[in-house]
Amino acid sequence: MVLHPKAKVRVAGQDVTFCCKASGTPVPKKYYWYHNGTLLERKAQQPGSRLALRALAPEQAGTYHCKASSEAGAIRSAPAQLTVLAQGQQSCRSEPEPSLVELPSECPQDATGSRYYNVGRCPPSPCTSSSAAPSGCGEDTGHCCGVRRMELREIPCASSLLPVKVVAECGCGPCAQPRVLVQGRVTAADTGEPLRFGHIFLGGRKVGFTGYKGSFTIEVPPDTQRLVARFVDQQQRFVDAIRVLPFDRRGGSVYQEVKMLRKKEPVDLDGNRSNAIPLGEESGREPMGELILPAGAFLRPSGEVFNGTVRASVTFVDPRDMATASAASSDLSFANAEGEIVPLRTYGMFSVDFREGESGAALQTGPVQVRMDTGQVWMPEHLQKMKLWSLNPETGLWEEEGMLRPAEGSRGKREERTFLVGNLEIRERRLFNLDVPEDRRCFVKVRAYSNEKFNPYEQLEGVVISLINLEPQPGYPTNPRAWGRFDSVVTGPNGACLPAFCDGQRPDAYSAYVTATLGGEELEAVASSPKLNPSAIGVSQPYLGKLGYRRSDHDDPNLKKTAFQINVAKPDPNNVDETNGPIYSYRSLEECESAPASANHLRFYRVEVDKYEYNVVPFKESDLTTWTGDYLSWWPNPQEFRACFIKVQIEGPQEYMVRSRNAGGSHPRTRGQLYGLRDARSVRDMQLDGTSGACVEFKCGGMLFDQSLVDRTLVSIIPQGSCRRTAINALLRDYLSRHPPLADNNHTGAFTMLAPLDPLGHNYGIYTVTDQNPRLAKEIAIGRCFDGTSDGFSREMRAGAGTAVTFACQERPPGRESFFQRLLTAPAEA
C-alpha cells in the first residue's frame, strides 16, 4: 500500500473524498472500501481507488480503510478517522487543555508544596476543511489545531519572580510538517564491527550509505506507515539486513541499533552430485533440519545447468539461541487473504548464497527440498500448520512458498527421526523461513517515565519498546527454550501497546522479554526483588502474580536492570481483576491505546539523578509539534536542534548541584530576559580523589526564531554550596576576550560568559552537537562531555579532561548561606 487514506474533519452536509493506492505485480485493479470494518456497497464507491461521500450525515463518522487485491493477493490500508461535526460545532476549542510543567524547587505553588504549573496545550487534532479543499490524494497538508496566542505570567519564587509563557488561546492553522527521521548504527552481531559504507535501500530504491562508524540517518517519506530498510554489505561478508524500523510520526528521530549476521564460511559442493546442508547445528544441538540439493540443481540466471564447483554459504538464524533475535530479518509478518498484516512465529530462517567456484558469479537453483525435524517443533499443534516462506525485501513481508508435509518412507540410519518436507526454487530471493501463522495474540501495555516517581505527566515519548516472544521449556517457565518473534513500538503520549503471543489456558505457555531504549540509552525496569511491589511495577495483585514479573537481575544482582520478563497470560473476561490491563486481547487494541494512566501497565524509567530543566516557553522535546515560535524559545529552530554543554570541575568532599541561568545577552528583543534554567548534579571521578565533574546544558548562542539577529546568551554557572572559582580554561578565556563584550565576572562563586557563536570543542571545555532530534543531540553532547573529548562517548566521568571552569567547594559553617542559596532567596541582592 503506497498511499493510505488520511484523517478528515467535516461539518454535516459537506462532502469528503478518501484515496488509497497499492502497487504490485500484476498491478492491483480491485479496490474495496470499509466503514468501521464493514464492506460498503459498490454503489457507494467510485471506480478505482477513491471513495467519495456526499452530503455527510453524523452516522457516517468513524474509521474508513481500503483493501486492494489482485491474483497475487490482497493488502489493507491503515484506517483513517472521519469526524462529522454538527452545524456550528468547533473542531478546535479555543480553551487550551491542561498541561503541567515542573517549576524550580524554590517555587512551590500551593500549601501542599506542589511545584507543577498549568501552562496549557492545544491538541494537534485536524480542523474542518471545506468540501472544495483538495481531495487528500496529493500533498494536502490540511489545517490543525494549534497555539493562536500566548501570554507571559510571573510566578512568585522565594523573593523573585519567575517568567513563564502559557497558552492563552487555541485556533486552526496549517498543520506542522516536522521532519521524521530514523537514525542509528549498523554493526556485526558477533564482533560489533561497524558496517562501513554499506548501501541503504528503501523498497527497491537506494537512498544512501552508512558512515565510517556504521551510522545512518533515514528521512521517512511522507505517508509511510511501515518503514522497510535494507542494509547491504558491499564486501558480501554479511547477510543483507532487512528491518522494519519504528518511527515517530510527530517528528524528530528514533535511534536504532541494527545487527547484521555474518555469512557462514562457504563450502565447496559438486554440482553433479546430490548435497545436504544442515540447518542449525551449532552449540552441540541437533539441526533444525536440512537443505537437500539434488544433482543438477544449480542454474545460471539464463537457465543453463551448472555442474562445476559451487561455493555454497547457508546461514541459519536459530531461535533456540537467544542472541540471534537481534539479528533476525523483518518483523515476522505476512499479509493474509484479507490483506491484514498478521504475525508469524518462527522455527528458524536461513539465507543462501550460491556462487560459481571460479568466477564468483551468483547461481540460482531448480527444485530443492527443505526437511525439518519434527522433534524440534515444541508445540504439537504447529506440525499441521508449518509452512515455508520467502522474504520480499521491498515490503518486509514474508510470502508463502508452500506447506511442509510429513515425509513418506524412512531415511536409513536416521529412521528414528521424522521430517516435514517442503519444496522451493531459489531465484532472486535468498532469505527463507520455517514458520507457522499464530492466532493466539494479545497486546501488552507499557509506559516509560522520566524518573521513579511514575507521575502520569512525566511520561517519556519516543522511547523504543522492544518485546521478544519466548517459549518456556515445559515445567520451567523461567528457563526460555527459544524465541518466536519480536516487535518494537515507539511510545506516544499514552505509552505503547506491543503485540505478543498469549494463551488463556496456560499462563506460562508464552512469555515475553521486554526492553526500552531512548536515543541508544537503556531505561531501567522496576525491581522484582527482594519482593514484588505492585504499586511500583504498575500492576495490581492477583494478576501480577499470574504474570510472574521478573526483572533481568532477579536472580543475579550483577546483571543489568534494563529488562523484565512476564508470562503473557491472556486476560479472563469473566475475572474482574484481569479486565484493566496490562494484557489486552487482540481485538481490544483501541481499549489498550486509550487506557488511562491509572489502568494496569508495565513500566520503565530513566535513571536521571538530580537533573532539572525549565523553559520559559514550554516545549516537549519528545513531541516536536509542541514547538512554539517565540523570541524566548530555548530551541529557535524546530528543524535543527543545537545542544551546548559546559564542563565544570569541582574539587570538594561531595557531589554538588550546578545551575546554569540563561538570559538574553546581546539581542535587543531578549536582553536580560530569562530563556530557562538547567540544574545538573556533579558526578564523582573514580580516578581523582575528592573531585567531581558536571556537564551542564546552556542555551547556545545564535539566531533566534525570526532568523534576523544573533543573540549571545548570557550564561551564568553557579555551583551549590560554599564554592569559589579557582580556574578558567585558558583557551576559553582567550576566545571570550577576543570576542567582546566580556561578561562581568566579579563574583568568585560563579562563572559568567556570553555564549560563543562557534562550536569550540573539548579544548575549551564546551561541547556542541547539532541534530534533528533535541534529545539525541543532548545525549551525544553529554557523552562527549563526560569523556572530555570531541568525538568520544562515555558514561564514566573524567572530571580532569576537557574542563571549562574549576571551583573549589567546602562544607560551609552552620547557618551560613551559599551564594547559590542567596541567589534563590534574594536574587536582586545576590
C-alpha positions in Angstrom: 0.0 0.0 0.0 1.8 3.2 -1.2 -1.0 5.7 -0.4 -3.2 5.5 2.7 -6.4 7.4 3.4 -5.9 10.4 5.6 -8.0 11.5 8.7 -10.6 14.2 7.8 -12.9 16.5 9.7 -16.1 17.8 8.1 -19.3 19.5 9.0 -22.6 17.6 8.4 -23.8 18.2 4.9 -20.3 18.6 3.4 -18.6 16.2 1.0 -15.4 14.2 1.6 -13.1 12.0 -0.6 -10.8 9.3 0.6 -8.0 7.9 -1.5 -5.7 4.9 -1.4 -3.3 3.2 -3.8 -1.5 -0.1 -3.9 1.4 -1.3 -6.1 2.3 -4.9 -7.1 2.8 -7.4 -9.9 0.3 -7.6 -11.5 -0.9 -4.1 -10.8 -3.9 -4.2 -8.4 -7.1 -3.2 -10.1 -9.8 -4.1 -7.5 -10.4 -1.8 -4.5 -12.9 -2.3 -1.7 -13.8 0.3 1.0 -14.9 -0.5 4.6 -16.6 1.7 7.2 -16.0 0.6 10.8 -14.9 -2.8 9.4 -18.0 -3.3 7.3 -17.7 -3.5 3.5 -19.5 -0.7 1.8 -21.9 -1.4 -1.1 -20.4 -1.0 -4.5 -22.8 1.9 -5.4 -21.3 4.0 -2.6 -17.8 3.7 -4.1 -16.2 5.4 -7.1 -14.5 3.1 -9.6 -10.9 2.6 -8.7 -9.2 3.7 -5.5 -11.3 6.7 -4.4 -14.3 6.8 -2.0 -16.5 9.9 -2.4 -19.2 10.6 0.2 -21.7 13.3 -0.5 -23.9 15.3 2.0 -22.4 13.7 5.1 -24.7 12.6 7.9 -23.4 12.2 11.6 -23.8 8.4 11.4 -21.1 8.3 8.6 -18.4 9.3 11.1 -15.9 6.5 12.1 -13.0 4.7 10.5 -12.5 4.0 6.8 -10.0 1.7 5.2 -9.5 0.3 1.8 -8.4 -3.2 0.5 -6.6 -3.7 -2.8 -6.5 -7.1 -4.4 -5.2 -9.0 -7.5 -4.3 -12.6 -8.4 -1.2 -12.2 -6.2 -3.1 -11.5 -3.0 -4.5 -8.6 -1.0 -3.3 -5.7 1.2 -5.2 -3.4 3.5 -4.6 0.3 4.2 -4.2 1.8 7.6 -7.6 3.2 8.9 -8.5 6.9 8.6 -10.8 8.6 11.1 -13.7 10.7 9.7 -15.1 13.2 12.2 -18.5 14.7 11.3 -19.4 17.8 13.3 -22.8 19.3 13.8 -23.5 22.7 12.3 -21.8 25.4 14.5 -19.7 22.8 16.4 -16.0 23.8 16.6 -13.3 21.2 15.7 -10.7 23.2 17.7 -11.8 24.6 21.1 -10.2 28.0 21.9 -9.7 27.0 25.6 -6.4 25.1 25.9 -6.2 21.7 27.5 -4.3 21.3 30.8 -0.5 20.7 30.6 1.7 20.7 33.6 5.4 21.8 33.8 7.6 21.3 36.8 8.9 24.6 38.4 12.2 25.1 40.2 12.4 23.8 43.8 12.2 27.4 45.1 8.8 27.9 43.6 6.1 25.9 45.5 2.7 26.8 44.1 0.3 25.9 46.9 0.1 24.8 50.5 0.9 21.2 49.7 4.2 22.3 48.2 3.3 21.2 44.6 5.7 22.6 42.0 3.6 21.9 39.0 2.1 24.7 37.0 -0.6 24.5 34.2 0.8 26.1 31.0 -1.9 24.7 28.7 -1.6 23.0 25.3 -3.5 22.8 22.1 -4.1 19.2 20.9 -2.8 18.9 17.2 -6.1 17.5 16.0 -7.3 18.1 12.4 -9.6 21.0 11.7 -12.5 21.2 9.3 -11.8 22.0 5.7 -14.3 23.0 3.1 -15.6 20.5 0.5 -13.7 22.4 -2.1 -10.4 21.6 -0.4 -8.0 19.2 -2.1 -9.3 15.6 -2.1 -6.5 14.3 0.0 -4.9 12.2 -2.8 -1.9 14.6 -3.1 0.2 16.7 -0.8 -2.7 18.2 1.2 -1.2 19.3 4.5 -4.5 20.4 5.9 -5.3 22.5 8.9 -4.7 21.5 12.6 -5.5 22.9 16.0 -2.5 24.9 17.4 -1.4 27.8 19.5 -3.0 31.1 18.5 -1.9 33.3 21.4 0.4 33.0 24.4 0.7 35.3 27.4 3.6 36.0 29.8 3.0 35.4 33.5 5.2 35.8 36.5 5.3 33.2 39.3 6.5 34.2 42.8 9.6 32.3 43.8 11.4 32.9 47.1 11.8 36.7 46.8 11.9 36.7 43.0 9.5 36.3 40.0 9.9 33.5 37.5 8.6 34.3 34.0 6.6 31.6 32.2 4.6 31.7 28.9 1.3 30.0 28.9 -1.1 29.1 26.1 -4.0 31.6 26.2 -5.9 30.6 23.1 -6.0 27.8 20.5 -7.1 28.1 16.9 -6.8 26.4 13.5 -3.8 26.9 11.2 -1.6 25.0 8.8 -0.5 21.6 10.2 3.1 21.4 11.3 5.2 19.2 9.0 8.2 18.2 11.1 10.9 16.0 9.5 10.6 12.4 10.6 13.9 10.6 10.9 15.3 7.2 11.9 18.9 7.3 13.0 21.2 4.6 14.3 24.2 2.4 13.8 24.7 -0.9 11.9 27.2 -3.4 13.4 28.1 -7.0 13.2 26.1 -9.2 15.7 29.2 -11.2 16.7 32.0 -8.7 17.0 30.4 -5.2 17.0 32.4 -4.2 13.9 30.6 -1.3 12.1 29.2 -1.7 8.6 31.3 0.9 6.8 29.8 2.5 3.7 27.1 -0.1 3.3 24.2 0.5 0.9 20.8 1.5 2.3 17.7 0.8 0.3 14.0 1.8 0.9 11.9 -0.5 -1.2 13.9 -1.0 -4.3 15.5 2.5 -4.2 19.0 3.2 -2.9 18.8 6.2 -0.5 22.4 6.4 0.9 25.3 4.8 2.7 26.2 4.0 6.3 29.1 6.1 7.7 32.6 5.0 8.7 31.4 4.1 12.1 28.2 2.4 10.8 26.0 5.3 11.5 23.0 6.2 9.3 20.1 8.7 9.0 17.0 7.9 7.0 14.3 10.6 6.3 10.9 8.9 6.4 8.9 9.6 3.3 5.5 11.2 3.8 2.5 8.9 4.2 4.8 6.0 5.3 3.0 3.5 7.6 5.7 0.8 7.6 9.3 1.7 7.1 11.3 -1.2 5.5 15.0 -0.6 5.1 17.6 -3.0 3.6 21.3 -2.7 4.6 23.7 -4.3 2.2 27.4 -5.1 2.8 29.3 -4.3 -0.4 32.0 -6.8 0.6 29.4 -9.6 0.9 30.7 -10.6 4.4 27.2 -10.2 6.0 23.7 -11.3 5.2 21.5 -8.4 4.0 19.7 -6.9 7.0 16.1 -6.2 6.2 14.5 -4.2 9.1 11.0 -2.8 9.7 12.1 0.3 11.6 9.8 2.1 14.1 9.5 5.8 13.8 7.6 8.7 15.5 5.1 10.3 13.1 5.0 13.5 15.1 8.6 14.3 14.0 12.1 14.0 15.4 14.3 10.9 15.2 14.2 7.5 16.7 17.5 5.7 17.3 18.0 2.1 16.3 20.9 -0.4 16.7 20.9 -2.7 13.7 22.8 -6.0 14.0 24.0 -7.9 10.9 24.6 -11.6 10.7 27.9 -12.7 9.4 27.7 -15.1 6.5 28.7 -18.7 7.2 32.0 -19.7 5.7 31.3 -21.2 2.2 31.9 -24.9 1.5 32.7 -26.4 -1.9 29.9 -28.6 -3.5 30.0 -30.7 -6.6 27.1 -29.5 -8.8 26.9 -33.1 -10.4 26.1 -34.7 -7.1 23.3 -34.5 -4.5 24.2 -32.5 -1.5 22.7 -32.0 2.0 23.4 -28.8 4.1 22.4 -28.9 7.8 20.3 -26.0 9.2 21.3 -25.1 12.7 23.9 -27.5 14.1 25.8 -25.0 16.3 26.2 -25.3 20.1 26.1 -29.1 20.0 22.3 -29.2 19.2 20.6 -31.4 16.7 20.0 -29.5 13.5 16.5 -28.0 12.9 16.6 -29.6 9.5 18.5 -29.7 6.3 18.5 -28.3 2.8 18.6 -31.1 0.1 20.2 -30.1 -3.3 19.8 -32.8 -5.9 22.3 -33.3 -8.7 22.0 -30.7 -11.4 20.0 -28.3 -9.2 22.3 -25.3 -9.7 21.4 -22.9 -12.5 22.9 -19.9 -14.1 20.4 -16.9 -14.4 20.0 -17.8 -18.1 18.6 -21.2 -17.0 21.7 -23.2 -18.0 22.5 -26.0 -15.6 25.9 -25.5 -13.8 27.7 -28.7 -13.0 31.0 -27.3 -11.8 32.3 -26.5 -8.3 29.8 -24.4 -6.2 30.8 -22.2 -3.3 27.8 -22.5 -1.0 27.1 -20.5 2.1 23.9 -21.2 4.1 23.5 -19.0 7.2 20.8 -20.2 9.7 19.2 -18.0 12.3 18.4 -20.4 15.1 15.7 -19.3 17.5 17.0 -21.7 20.1 19.8 -19.2 20.6 18.5 -16.0 22.3 21.5 -14.0 20.9 20.2 -14.3 17.4 16.9 -12.5 18.0 18.5 -9.0 17.4 19.9 -10.1 14.1 16.8 -11.7 12.5 15.3 -10.0 9.5 12.0 -8.3 9.1 9.3 -8.3 11.8 8.0 -11.8 11.0 4.7 -10.7 9.5 2.7 -11.6 6.4 -0.5 -10.4 4.6 -3.3 -12.8 4.9 -6.1 -13.4 2.4 -8.0 -10.3 3.7 -4.9 -8.1 3.3 -4.4 -7.7 7.0 -0.8 -7.8 8.2 -0.6 -10.6 10.9 2.3 -12.2 12.8 4.3 -15.4 12.2 6.1 -17.5 14.8 9.4 -18.7 13.6 11.3 -22.0 13.9 14.3 -20.7 12.1 15.2 -18.7 9.0 18.1 -19.3 6.6 19.9 -17.2 4.0 21.5 -18.8 0.9 24.4 -17.7 -1.2 25.5 -19.9 -4.1 28.3 -18.9 -6.4 30.4 -20.4 -9.2 33.7 -21.6 -7.8 36.0 -19.8 -10.3 34.1 -16.7 -11.4 32.1 -16.0 -8.2 29.0 -15.3 -10.3 25.7 -15.8 -8.4 23.8 -19.0 -9.1 20.1 -19.9 -8.7 18.6 -23.4 -8.2 15.8 -25.5 -9.7 13.6 -27.5 -7.3 15.3 -28.2 -4.0 13.9 -29.7 -0.7 13.8 -28.4 2.8 13.5 -31.1 5.5 12.5 -30.1 9.1 13.0 -32.4 12.1 9.6 -32.8 13.8 11.3 -33.4 17.1 12.3 -29.7 17.1 8.7 -28.5 16.9 7.8 -27.7 20.5 4.1 -27.2 20.1 2.4 -30.3 18.5 -0.4 -28.2 17.0 2.2 -26.4 14.9 3.1 -29.6 12.9 -0.1 -29.3 10.8 0.4 -25.5 10.1 4.1 -25.4 9.3 4.9 -23.5 6.1 7.9 -22.4 4.1 8.2 -18.7 3.4 10.4 -16.3 1.5 11.0 -12.6 2.3 10.0 -9.8 0.0 12.9 -7.4 0.5 10.8 -4.4 -0.6 7.8 -4.9 1.6 9.5 -6.7 4.5 6.6 -9.2 4.4 7.0 -13.0 4.3 5.3 -14.7 1.4 4.2 -18.3 1.3 6.3 -20.7 -0.8 4.4 -23.9 0.3 3.4 -26.2 3.1 5.7 -28.6 4.9 4.2 -32.1 4.9 5.2 -35.3 6.7 7.9 -37.2 4.7 7.0 -40.6 3.2 9.3 -43.6 3.8 12.3 -43.8 6.1 15.9 -42.4 5.8 18.1 -45.4 6.7 20.4 -44.5 9.6 18.1 -41.7 10.7 14.9 -43.8 10.8 14.3 -42.6 14.4 13.7 -39.0 13.2 10.7 -37.9 11.2 10.7 -34.9 9.0 8.4 -32.3 7.5 9.3 -31.7 3.8 8.8 -28.7 1.6 9.9 -27.8 -1.9 11.1 -24.5 -3.4 13.2 -22.9 -6.1 15.8 -20.4 -5.2 15.7 -17.4 -7.6 16.1 -13.7 -6.8 15.1 -14.2 -3.2 17.7 -15.5 -0.9 16.1 -15.5 2.6 13.7 -18.2 3.8 11.7 -19.0 6.9 10.2 -22.0 8.7 7.1 -20.5 10.3 3.5 -21.0 11.4 0.8 -18.3 11.5 -0.2 -17.8 15.1 -3.6 -16.6 16.1 -3.3 -16.5 19.9 -2.5 -12.8 20.1 -2.7 -10.1 22.7 -1.3 -6.6 23.4 0.9 -5.6 26.3 0.6 -2.0 27.7 4.0 -0.4 28.6 4.8 3.2 29.6 8.1 5.0 30.1 8.7 7.7 32.7 11.4 10.3 33.2 12.0 9.1 36.8 11.0 6.7 39.5 8.1 8.8 40.7 5.9 7.5 37.8 3.8 10.7 37.5 1.4 10.4 34.6 2.5 13.9 33.3 6.2 12.9 33.3 5.9 10.1 30.7 8.6 9.8 28.1 7.6 9.8 24.4 9.8 8.5 21.6 11.1 5.5 23.6 11.6 2.3 21.6 10.0 -0.6 23.5 11.0 -4.0 22.2 9.3 -7.3 23.0 10.7 -10.7 22.2 8.3 -13.6 22.5 9.8 -16.6 24.3 8.6 -20.1 24.7 9.5 -21.7 28.0 10.7 -25.3 28.4 7.9 -27.4 29.8 7.9 -27.3 33.6 10.5 -24.5 33.7 8.6 -21.2 33.0 11.7 -19.1 33.8 14.0 -21.0 31.5 13.0 -20.0 28.0 13.8 -22.6 25.3 13.5 -20.4 22.2 12.3 -17.0 20.9 9.4 -17.0 18.5 9.1 -13.4 17.2 9.9 -9.8 18.1 8.2 -6.4 17.9 9.2 -2.8 18.5 6.8 0.1 19.2 7.6 3.8 19.9 5.8 5.3 22.9 3.4 8.2 22.4 1.7 10.5 25.0 -0.2 7.4 26.3 2.5 4.8 26.3 2.7 1.9 23.8 0.8 -1.3 23.1 3.0 -4.2 21.9 1.7 -7.3 20.1 2.6 -10.6 21.7 1.5 -14.2 21.6 -0.6 -15.2 24.6 -2.5 -18.2 26.0 -5.7 -18.3 28.0 -5.3 -21.9 29.2 -1.7 -22.0 30.3 -0.4 -18.6 31.6 3.2 -19.7 31.0 2.7 -21.1 27.5 4.2 -17.8 26.2 6.5 -15.4 27.9 7.9 -12.0 26.8 11.2 -10.3 27.3 10.8 -6.5 27.2 13.4 -3.7 26.9 13.3 0.1 26.4 15.8 2.5 24.8 15.9 6.2 24.2 18.5 7.6 21.8 20.6 4.4 22.4 20.3 4.8 26.2 18.8 1.8 28.0 16.0 2.6 30.5 15.6 0.6 33.8 12.7 -1.7 34.6 11.1 -1.8 38.1 12.8 -4.2 40.5 11.2 -7.6 41.3 13.3 -8.5 44.3 13.6 -8.8 47.3 9.8 -8.7 46.9 7.3 -7.5 44.4 5.8 -4.0 44.8 2.6 -3.9 42.8 2.2 -0.1 43.1 5.8 0.4 41.7 5.5 -2.2 38.9 2.1 -0.8 37.9 0.0 -4.0 38.0 -2.3 -4.9 40.9 -2.5 -8.4 42.5 -3.5 -11.1 41.9 -3.0 -10.6 38.2 0.7 -9.6 38.8 1.3 -13.0 40.4 -0.2 -14.7 37.4 2.2 -12.7 35.1 5.2 -13.9 37.0 7.0 -10.5 36.6 10.8 -10.8 37.0 13.4 -8.1 36.3 16.6 -9.3 34.5 18.7 -9.1 37.7 16.1 -11.1 39.8 18.5 -14.0 40.4 21.8 -12.3 39.9 22.3 -8.7 41.2 25.3 -8.3 38.9 23.2 -8.4 35.8 21.7 -5.3 34.1 18.4 -3.9 35.3 17.2 -2.9 31.9 14.7 -5.7 31.0 11.8 -7.7 32.5 10.1 -10.9 31.7 6.5 -11.8 32.1 4.1 -14.7 31.3 1.7 -13.3 28.6 -1.4 -14.7 30.3 -4.5 -13.8 28.2 -7.0 -11.9 30.4 -10.1 -13.8 31.5 -13.1 -11.6 30.6 -15.1 -13.1 33.5 -12.4 -12.2 36.1 -12.7 -8.5 37.1 -9.1 -8.5 38.2 -7.9 -9.1 34.6 -10.1 -6.6 32.7 -8.0 -3.5 33.5 -4.7 -4.3 31.7 -1.8 -4.7 31.2 -2.6 -7.5 28.8 -5.4 -6.9 26.3 -7.0 -9.3 23.9 -6.1 -8.7 20.2 -9.5 -7.2 19.4 -9.1 -4.7 22.2 -6.3 -2.6 20.7 -8.3 0.6 20.9 -9.0 0.0 24.6 -5.3 -0.6 25.2 -4.2 2.6 23.3 -6.8 4.8 25.1 -6.4 3.2 28.6 -5.9 5.9 31.3 -2.6 6.1 33.3 -4.5 4.7 36.3 -5.1 1.4 34.5 -2.6 -1.5 35.0 0.5 -1.2 32.9 4.2 -2.1 33.0 6.9 0.5 33.5 10.4 1.6 32.5 12.1 4.7 33.9 15.1 6.9 33.1 17.8 7.0 35.7 18.3 10.7 36.0 19.9 11.7 39.3 19.1 15.2 40.2 18.7 16.7 36.8 16.2 19.5 36.1 15.2 21.6 33.1 13.0 24.7 32.9 12.0 26.6 29.8 10.1 29.9 29.9 8.4 28.9 26.6 7.2 25.3 27.4 8.2 22.6 24.9 8.1 18.8 25.0 11.2 17.6 23.3 9.5 14.2 22.6 6.8 15.9 20.5 8.1 18.4 18.0 4.6 19.6 17.2 4.5 21.4 20.6 7.2 23.8 19.5 6.2 27.5 19.5 7.9 30.3 17.6 8.8 32.9 20.3 11.8 35.1 21.0 12.3 33.3 24.3 12.1 29.8 22.9 15.1 27.7 24.1 15.3 26.0 20.7 14.9 28.6 18.0 14.6 26.2 15.0 12.3 23.2 15.1 14.1 21.6 12.1 17.5 21.6 13.7 18.5 21.4 17.3 21.8 22.6 18.6 22.7 21.4 22.1 25.5 23.1 24.1 27.2 21.9 27.3 29.9 23.3 29.5 32.1 21.1 31.7 32.6 22.1 35.3 35.3 20.6 37.6 34.6 20.7 41.3 37.1 20.0 44.0 35.2 19.1 47.1 34.2 16.3 49.5 30.9 15.5 47.9 28.8 15.9 44.7 27.2 19.3 44.1 24.3 20.7 42.2 25.3 23.1 39.5 22.9 25.5 37.8 23.1 27.4 34.5 20.9 30.5 34.3 20.4 31.5 30.7 19.1 35.0 29.7 19.2 37.2 26.6 22.7 38.7 26.2 23.1 40.8 23.0 19.7 40.7 21.2 17.6 43.9 21.7 14.4 41.9 22.0 15.6 39.5 24.7 18.4 41.2 26.5 18.1 40.5 30.3 15.0 38.2 29.8 15.2 34.6 31.0 15.2 31.7 28.5 15.5 28.9 31.0 17.3 27.2 33.8 19.3 23.9 33.9 20.4 22.0 37.1 22.8 19.1 37.0 24.4 17.2 39.9 28.2 16.7 39.6 29.4 13.1 39.2 32.4 11.8 41.1 35.5 10.9 39.2 36.6 7.4 40.5 40.2 8.1 39.4 40.6 11.5 41.1 40.2 11.7 44.9 37.9 14.5 46.1 37.0 15.6 42.6 33.7 15.5 40.6 32.6 16.9 37.3 29.3 18.3 36.0 28.1 18.6 32.4 25.7 21.5 32.4 23.5 22.4 29.4 23.3 26.1 28.4 21.4 27.9 25.7 23.6 28.1 22.6 24.3 31.5 21.1 22.9 32.1 17.6 19.9 33.2 15.6 16.6 33.5 17.4 13.4 32.1 15.8 13.0 35.0 13.3 16.4 34.3 11.9 17.3 38.0 11.7 19.7 38.7 14.5 22.0 36.5 16.6 21.9 36.5 20.4 24.9 35.6 22.5 23.1 34.1 25.6 24.2 35.5 28.9 25.1 32.2 30.7 25.8 32.1 34.5 27.2 28.9 36.0 26.6 28.7 39.7 27.5 25.6 41.9 25.5 25.0 45.1 27.5 25.1 48.3 30.3 27.2 49.6 32.3 27.4 46.4 34.8 29.7 44.8 36.1 29.8 41.3 39.8 28.8 41.1 40.5 28.4 37.3 39.1 29.2 33.9 40.2 27.3 30.8 42.9 29.5 29.2 41.7 28.9 25.6 38.2 29.7 26.6 39.3 32.9 28.4 41.3 34.0 25.4 38.4 33.3 23.0 36.0 35.3 25.1 38.4 38.2 25.4 38.8 38.2 21.5 35.0 38.2 21.1 33.8 41.2 23.1 31.8 42.3 25.0 33.1 40.5 28.1 30.5 39.4 30.8 31.0 40.7 34.3 32.8 38.0 36.4 33.1 39.9 39.6 31.7 37.2 41.9 34.1 34.3 42.7 31.2 32.0 43.5 30.0 31.9 39.8 31.2 32.0 36.2 29.5 34.2 33.6 30.0 34.4 29.9 28.3 35.5 26.7 27.8 32.2 24.9 30.3 31.6 22.0 28.8 31.5 18.5 31.4 28.9 17.4 31.3 25.2 18.2 34.5 25.3 20.3 35.1 21.7 21.4 36.8 19.9 24.3 39.9 22.0 24.3 37.7 24.9 25.5 35.5 22.8 27.8 32.5 23.5 25.5 30.6 20.6 23.8 28.2 21.4 20.9 26.2 18.9 18.9 23.6 19.6 16.2 20.9 17.0 15.3 17.3 16.9 14.1 16.3 15.3 17.5 16.9 17.5 20.5 17.3 14.6 23.0 19.7 12.8 20.7 21.8 16.0 20.3 21.9 16.3 24.1 22.8 12.6 24.7 25.7 12.8 22.3 27.0 16.1 23.8 26.8 14.7 27.3 28.7 11.6 26.3 31.5 13.7 24.8 31.5 15.9 27.8 31.8 13.0 30.3 34.7 11.6 28.1 36.4 15.0 27.8 36.8 14.6 24.0 35.1 16.0 20.9 34.4 12.6 19.3 34.3 10.0 22.1 31.4 8.8 24.2 31.4 7.8 27.9 29.1 7.5 30.9 32.0 7.5 33.3 33.0 11.0 34.4 36.6 12.1 33.6 36.5 15.3 35.6 40.0 16.4 34.8 39.7 16.2 31.0 38.2 18.9 28.7 37.1 21.2 31.5 36.0 24.9 31.1 35.9 26.1 34.7 37.0 24.8 38.1 35.5 25.5 41.5 36.8 24.6 45.0 33.9 23.8 47.3 34.0 23.1 51.1 31.4 22.4 53.8 30.3 25.8 55.0 29.8 26.8 58.6 26.3 26.1 60.1 23.9 28.9 59.4 25.8 30.5 56.6 24.1 30.6 53.2 25.9 29.7 50.0 25.8 32.1 47.0 23.5 29.5 45.3 21.1 29.7 48.2 21.3 33.5 48.3 20.5 33.6 44.6 17.3 31.6 45.4 16.2 33.7 48.4 17.4 37.2 47.5 18.4 37.2 43.8 18.5 41.0 43.5 20.9 41.4 46.4 23.0 38.4 45.2 
